[in-house]
Amino acid sequence: MKPDLKGVVLDADEAADLARLLDLIEDWLRHADHDTQADLAGFLDGSGHGHLAAAGLARLVEHNALTLHHPLRKAITR
C-alpha cells in the first residue's frame, strides 16, 4: 500500500538551494563532453534508448528547476 503523501514543504532558502542544484546539474548535462554523454546514455539505456533518456533527463531537470524558480520569484517580490 502506498503512503498518502500530500506534498513536501520547503522553506524559501531550501527551495532556492534545490533550484540552484538543479540549475547546476542541468548546465552540466547540457555541456558535458561526448564521452560523458555517452556514459550517461549507457547508464540510462535500460530500454535501448539511452540517448533519448539522457536528453529527457536534461529537460526534466530544467523543467523542475524552472518550476521551483517561479514561486521563489513570487515569494521574493512580495
C-alpha positions as CSV (number, residue, x, y, z in Angstrom):
1,M,0.0,0.0,0.0
2,K,1.3,3.4,-1.0
3,P,1.5,6.1,1.7
4,D,-0.9,9.0,1.2
5,L,1.6,11.8,0.6
6,K,0.2,15.3,0.0
7,G,3.4,17.1,-0.6
8,V,6.6,18.3,1.0
9,V,7.1,21.9,2.2
10,L,10.4,23.6,1.8
11,D,11.2,27.0,3.2
12,A,12.4,29.6,0.7
13,D,16.1,29.0,1.4
14,E,15.8,25.2,0.9
15,A,13.9,25.7,-2.3
16,A,16.5,28.2,-3.6
17,D,19.3,25.8,-2.7
18,L,17.5,23.0,-4.6
19,A,16.8,25.2,-7.6
20,R,20.5,26.2,-7.7
21,L,21.5,22.5,-7.6
22,L,19.1,21.6,-10.4
23,D,20.4,24.5,-12.4
24,L,24.0,23.3,-11.9
25,I,23.1,19.7,-12.9
26,E,21.1,20.9,-15.9
27,D,24.0,23.0,-17.0
28,W,26.5,20.1,-16.6
29,L,24.2,17.8,-18.5
30,R,23.9,20.2,-21.4
31,H,27.7,20.9,-21.6
32,A,29.2,17.5,-20.8
33,D,31.6,16.3,-23.4
34,H,30.7,13.5,-25.8
35,D,32.3,10.7,-23.7
36,T,30.4,11.8,-20.6
37,Q,27.1,12.0,-22.5
38,A,27.8,8.5,-24.0
39,D,28.4,7.2,-20.5
40,L,25.2,8.7,-19.2
41,A,23.3,7.3,-22.2
42,G,24.8,3.8,-21.5
43,F,23.7,4.1,-17.8
44,L,20.2,5.1,-18.8
45,D,20.0,2.5,-21.7
46,G,17.5,0.1,-20.0
47,S,15.1,0.2,-22.9
48,G,17.6,0.7,-25.7
49,H,17.0,4.4,-25.9
50,G,19.8,5.8,-23.7
51,H,20.5,9.0,-25.8
52,L,16.8,9.9,-25.7
53,A,16.7,9.2,-22.0
54,A,19.7,11.4,-21.4
55,A,18.1,14.2,-23.3
56,G,14.9,13.7,-21.5
57,L,16.7,13.8,-18.1
58,A,18.2,17.2,-19.0
59,R,14.8,18.5,-20.0
60,L,13.2,17.1,-16.8
61,V,15.9,18.7,-14.6
62,E,15.5,22.0,-16.4
63,H,11.7,21.9,-16.0
64,N,11.9,21.1,-12.3
65,A,14.4,24.0,-11.8
66,L,12.0,26.4,-13.6
67,T,9.1,25.1,-11.5
68,L,11.0,26.0,-8.4
69,H,12.2,29.4,-9.6
70,H,8.7,30.7,-10.4
71,P,7.3,30.5,-6.9
72,L,10.6,31.7,-5.4
73,R,10.5,34.8,-7.5
74,K,6.9,35.5,-6.4
75,A,7.9,34.9,-2.7
76,I,10.9,37.3,-3.0
77,T,8.9,40.1,-4.7
78,R,6.1,40.1,-2.1
